Structure formats: structure tokens, C-alpha cells
Amino acid sequence: MSETSWQGDPIRCPYCVQGYEFRLMTELTGGTGGIFYCTACRHLVRTAEPDSQCFCRGCLNLRRPAPHLHAGHAAPTANQGGAGDLQDRRKFLVRSTGG
């Protein structure tokens, strides 16, 4: 496993930063299969299979609908404040998740 055997541009994780750049992903197939893995967040890229889906936390969060768009209710704003703000947020979450 090496990060330098891939012949194209370096593949970087879109979720992890190392220094001032996105983290280099580890090439898992020795330069033949184009499968890259981020050891920090478990993001997986298959260059030969562009339709493959990754199941890391970042990718799953991107595919999950936002609660305020999914439920049809306006999301509480950060400027509401006050003692009732926490209760309002809890009510919103219960309504939007159906629970």
C-alpha cells in the first residue's frame, strides 16, 4: 500500500485536512485498480467505478436529507435564544423526525 504508485494526480480526501491541504488517500491496489482509502475518516474512492458509493460518515451525511427540507417546516434560527429556545428545538426535532 502506497500513496505514490498511482500514475494520475494524487487523490485527496474531500473531508480531511492535513497541514494546509486535503489529506492524501492511500492507494490499496498497488497502482492497478485505482482504489483509494482515507485512513482518517474511511472515505473510499474507486476511480474505475465512478458510480460506486462510499459509506463513510461524510458521504452518508451528504446523502441524508436536511430535516427542515424533509419535514416542510422552517428550521429554528440561531438568533432565537432565551429559555424556550431549547424546548422549541426539541419540538422541532420531534416533528421533523416523526417521533
Order of alpha helices (4+ residues) and beta strands (2+ residues): beta-beta-beta-beta-beta-alpha-alpha-alpha
